[in-house]
Amino acid sequence: MTRQAALFDLDGVLLDSGPSVRATLAAVTTCATGRRTTATDLPPTALHRPRTEVLALLGVADPDDACARWWDGALASRLPDVFSGVLAGLLALHAEGVAVGVVTLQDRNRLSWYLPVALADLLDVVITRQDAPAKPAPDGLHAALHRVGARPEDAVFVGDSPGDMTAARAAGIVALGADWGWHPAPVLHAAGAGQVLPDPTRIGPSLPHHPHYLPQIAAN
């Protein structure tokens, strides 16, 4: 008998990182251009596009170099908080014997200071872009399931982007959207979410086996 597993995207799902990322984009732009930039100067789509595209729109001549110089320092100065309800939900999943993991686009060398200790202690597995091809490829989800001994049919993945939904469906895992994240519910439904959860308090033991989350029902 294999374990059930609940897998999650990190930013926008477990961590309220939107404000931190917006502040970091503004800080990197300020350093690179010498022009004071604030979060209010960012385009409305700043959280929906690669950071290098956003920086280029803001007039940064070499976004890759700017990120290498200033991104981590700026991000470390405003670390995100865990969404309210997340820690209690993950604890409840553990109490039911459910494996809990993260599949993220974050760099592994950043996680030692980026992940709050209380959250890190509840994760059975963390897969980063260094461990497997990045989402929307399904490889990271398969790698996480392999490490915790779970099958796709015994797992769910909660994400907040179209790429998350695509990765979950490609991996054969139930795709659940997070309406509190960076993309609205209609976008997540269009990308293949079987259901969109309204808030982080819905994270809990019902995730892996609630009947409304079964693939054959979600596909109707």
C-alpha positions in Angstrom: 0.0 0.0 0.0 1.5 3.4 -1.1 1.1 6.7 0.8 -1.3 9.4 -0.1 0.5 12.7 -1.0 -0.4 16.3 -1.1 2.0 18.4 -3.1 2.0 22.2 -3.3 3.5 25.1 -5.3 5.4 27.3 -2.9 5.0 31.0 -3.9 1.4 32.2 -3.8 0.2 28.9 -2.4 2.0 28.3 0.9 3.9 31.6 1.1 2.3 35.0 0.7 5.2 36.0 -1.5 3.5 38.4 -3.9 4.4 41.6 -1.9 8.0 40.4 -1.5 8.5 39.7 -5.2 7.0 43.1 -6.1 9.2 44.9 -3.6 12.2 42.9 -5.0 11.5 43.8 -8.6 11.3 47.5 -7.6 14.5 47.3 -5.6 16.5 45.6 -8.4 15.2 48.2 -10.9 16.3 51.0 -8.6 19.8 49.5 -8.2 20.2 48.8 -12.0 18.8 52.1 -13.3 19.7 54.5 -10.6 16.1 55.6 -10.7 14.0 55.2 -7.6 11.3 52.7 -8.3 8.5 51.5 -6.1 6.0 48.6 -6.3 3.4 51.0 -7.6 5.5 51.6 -10.7 5.3 47.9 -11.7 3.0 46.7 -14.5 -0.2 45.0 -13.4 1.1 41.7 -14.9 4.3 41.8 -12.8 3.6 38.5 -11.0 2.4 36.8 -14.2 5.6 37.2 -16.2 9.2 36.2 -15.9 11.2 38.6 -13.7 13.6 39.4 -16.6 10.7 40.5 -18.8 9.3 42.8 -16.1 12.7 44.3 -15.4 13.2 44.9 -19.1 9.9 46.7 -19.3 11.1 48.9 -16.4 14.2 49.9 -18.3 16.8 47.5 -16.9 19.4 47.1 -19.7 20.7 43.6 -18.6 18.0 41.9 -16.5 20.0 38.7 -16.0 23.0 40.6 -14.7 20.8 42.7 -12.5 19.2 39.6 -10.9 22.6 38.0 -10.3 23.8 41.2 -8.6 20.8 42.2 -6.5 17.9 39.8 -6.5 18.7 37.6 -3.5 19.8 40.6 -1.3 16.6 42.5 -2.1 14.4 39.4 -1.5 16.1 38.6 1.8 15.3 42.0 3.1 11.6 41.3 2.8 10.9 37.6 3.2 7.3 36.4 2.8 5.0 35.0 5.5 3.2 31.7 5.5 -0.5 32.2 4.6 -2.8 31.9 7.6 -4.1 28.4 7.9 -1.4 26.7 6.0 0.7 25.4 8.9 -2.4 24.0 10.7 -3.5 22.3 7.5 -0.1 20.7 6.9 0.0 19.5 10.4 -3.4 17.9 10.0 -2.3 16.2 6.8 0.8 14.7 8.7 -1.5 13.5 11.5 -3.4 11.5 8.8 -0.2 10.0 7.5 -0.3 12.0 4.2 3.1 12.9 2.7 3.5 16.6 2.2 5.8 18.1 -0.4 6.6 21.2 -2.5 7.5 21.5 -6.2 8.8 25.0 -6.8 10.6 27.1 -9.4 12.7 28.5 -6.6 16.5 27.8 -6.6 17.6 25.2 -4.0 20.4 27.3 -2.7 17.9 30.0 -1.7 15.7 27.8 0.4 17.9 27.7 3.5 17.0 31.3 4.2 13.8 31.7 2.2 11.7 28.9 3.8 10.4 29.7 7.3 11.6 27.0 9.7 8.1 26.2 10.8 7.1 25.4 7.2 10.3 23.6 6.3 9.9 21.2 9.2 6.5 20.0 7.8 7.8 19.2 4.3 8.7 15.6 3.5 10.2 16.6 0.1 11.1 19.7 -1.8 11.8 19.6 -5.5 13.4 22.7 -7.1 14.3 23.7 -10.6 17.8 22.2 -9.9 16.3 18.8 -9.2 14.0 18.3 -12.3 12.9 20.2 -15.4 10.7 23.1 -14.3 6.9 23.1 -14.5 4.9 23.0 -16.6 6.9 19.8 -17.2 5.6 17.0 -15.0 9.1 15.7 -14.0 9.3 17.5 -10.7 5.9 16.1 -9.5 7.0 12.6 -10.5 10.2 13.1 -8.6 8.4 14.2 -5.5 6.0 11.2 -5.6 8.9 8.8 -6.1 10.7 10.2 -3.0 7.7 9.8 -0.7 6.5 6.5 -2.2 3.2 7.7 -3.6 1.4 7.0 -6.9 -0.1 9.8 -9.1 -3.6 8.4 -8.5 -3.1 8.8 -4.7 -2.0 12.5 -4.9 -3.1 16.0 -5.5 -1.2 19.1 -6.4 -2.3 22.6 -5.3 -1.0 25.4 -7.5 -1.8 29.0 -8.5 -0.7 29.2 -12.1 -1.7 27.7 -15.5 1.7 26.0 -15.5 1.0 24.3 -12.2 -2.3 22.9 -13.6 -0.6 21.7 -16.8 2.1 20.0 -14.9 -0.4 18.2 -12.6 -2.5 17.0 -15.4 0.5 15.8 -17.4 1.7 13.9 -14.3 -1.7 12.2 -13.8 -2.3 14.0 -10.5 -5.5 15.8 -9.5 -4.9 19.6 -10.2 -6.3 21.9 -7.6 -6.2 25.7 -8.0 -5.4 28.2 -5.2 -7.7 31.2 -5.6 -5.6 33.1 -3.1 -2.6 33.0 -5.3 -1.3 34.9 -8.3 -3.8 33.9 -10.9 -7.6 34.2 -10.7 -10.0 31.2 -10.6 -11.2 31.5 -14.3 -7.6 31.3 -15.5 -7.0 28.2 -13.3 -10.2 26.5 -14.5 -9.2 27.2 -18.1 -5.8 25.6 -17.5 -7.4 22.4 -16.2 -8.0 22.8 -12.5 -10.4 20.1 -11.3 -11.5 22.5 -8.5 -10.3 25.9 -7.3 -10.0 26.1 -3.5 -11.2 29.5 -2.1 -8.7 30.0 0.7 -5.8 28.4 2.5 -8.0 26.9 5.3 -9.1 24.3 2.7 -5.7 22.7 3.0 -6.1 19.7 5.2 -6.8 15.9 5.4 -9.7 16.1 2.9 -7.4 17.1 0.0 -6.2 13.6 -1.1 -9.5 11.8 -0.9 -12.4 14.3 -1.0 -14.8 12.9 -3.7 -15.1 16.3 -5.4 -11.4 16.1 -6.2 -11.4 12.8 -8.0 -10.2 13.1 -11.6 -13.2 11.4 -13.2 -15.6 13.9 -11.5 -13.4 16.9 -12.1 -13.3 16.1 -15.8 -17.1 16.3 -16.2 
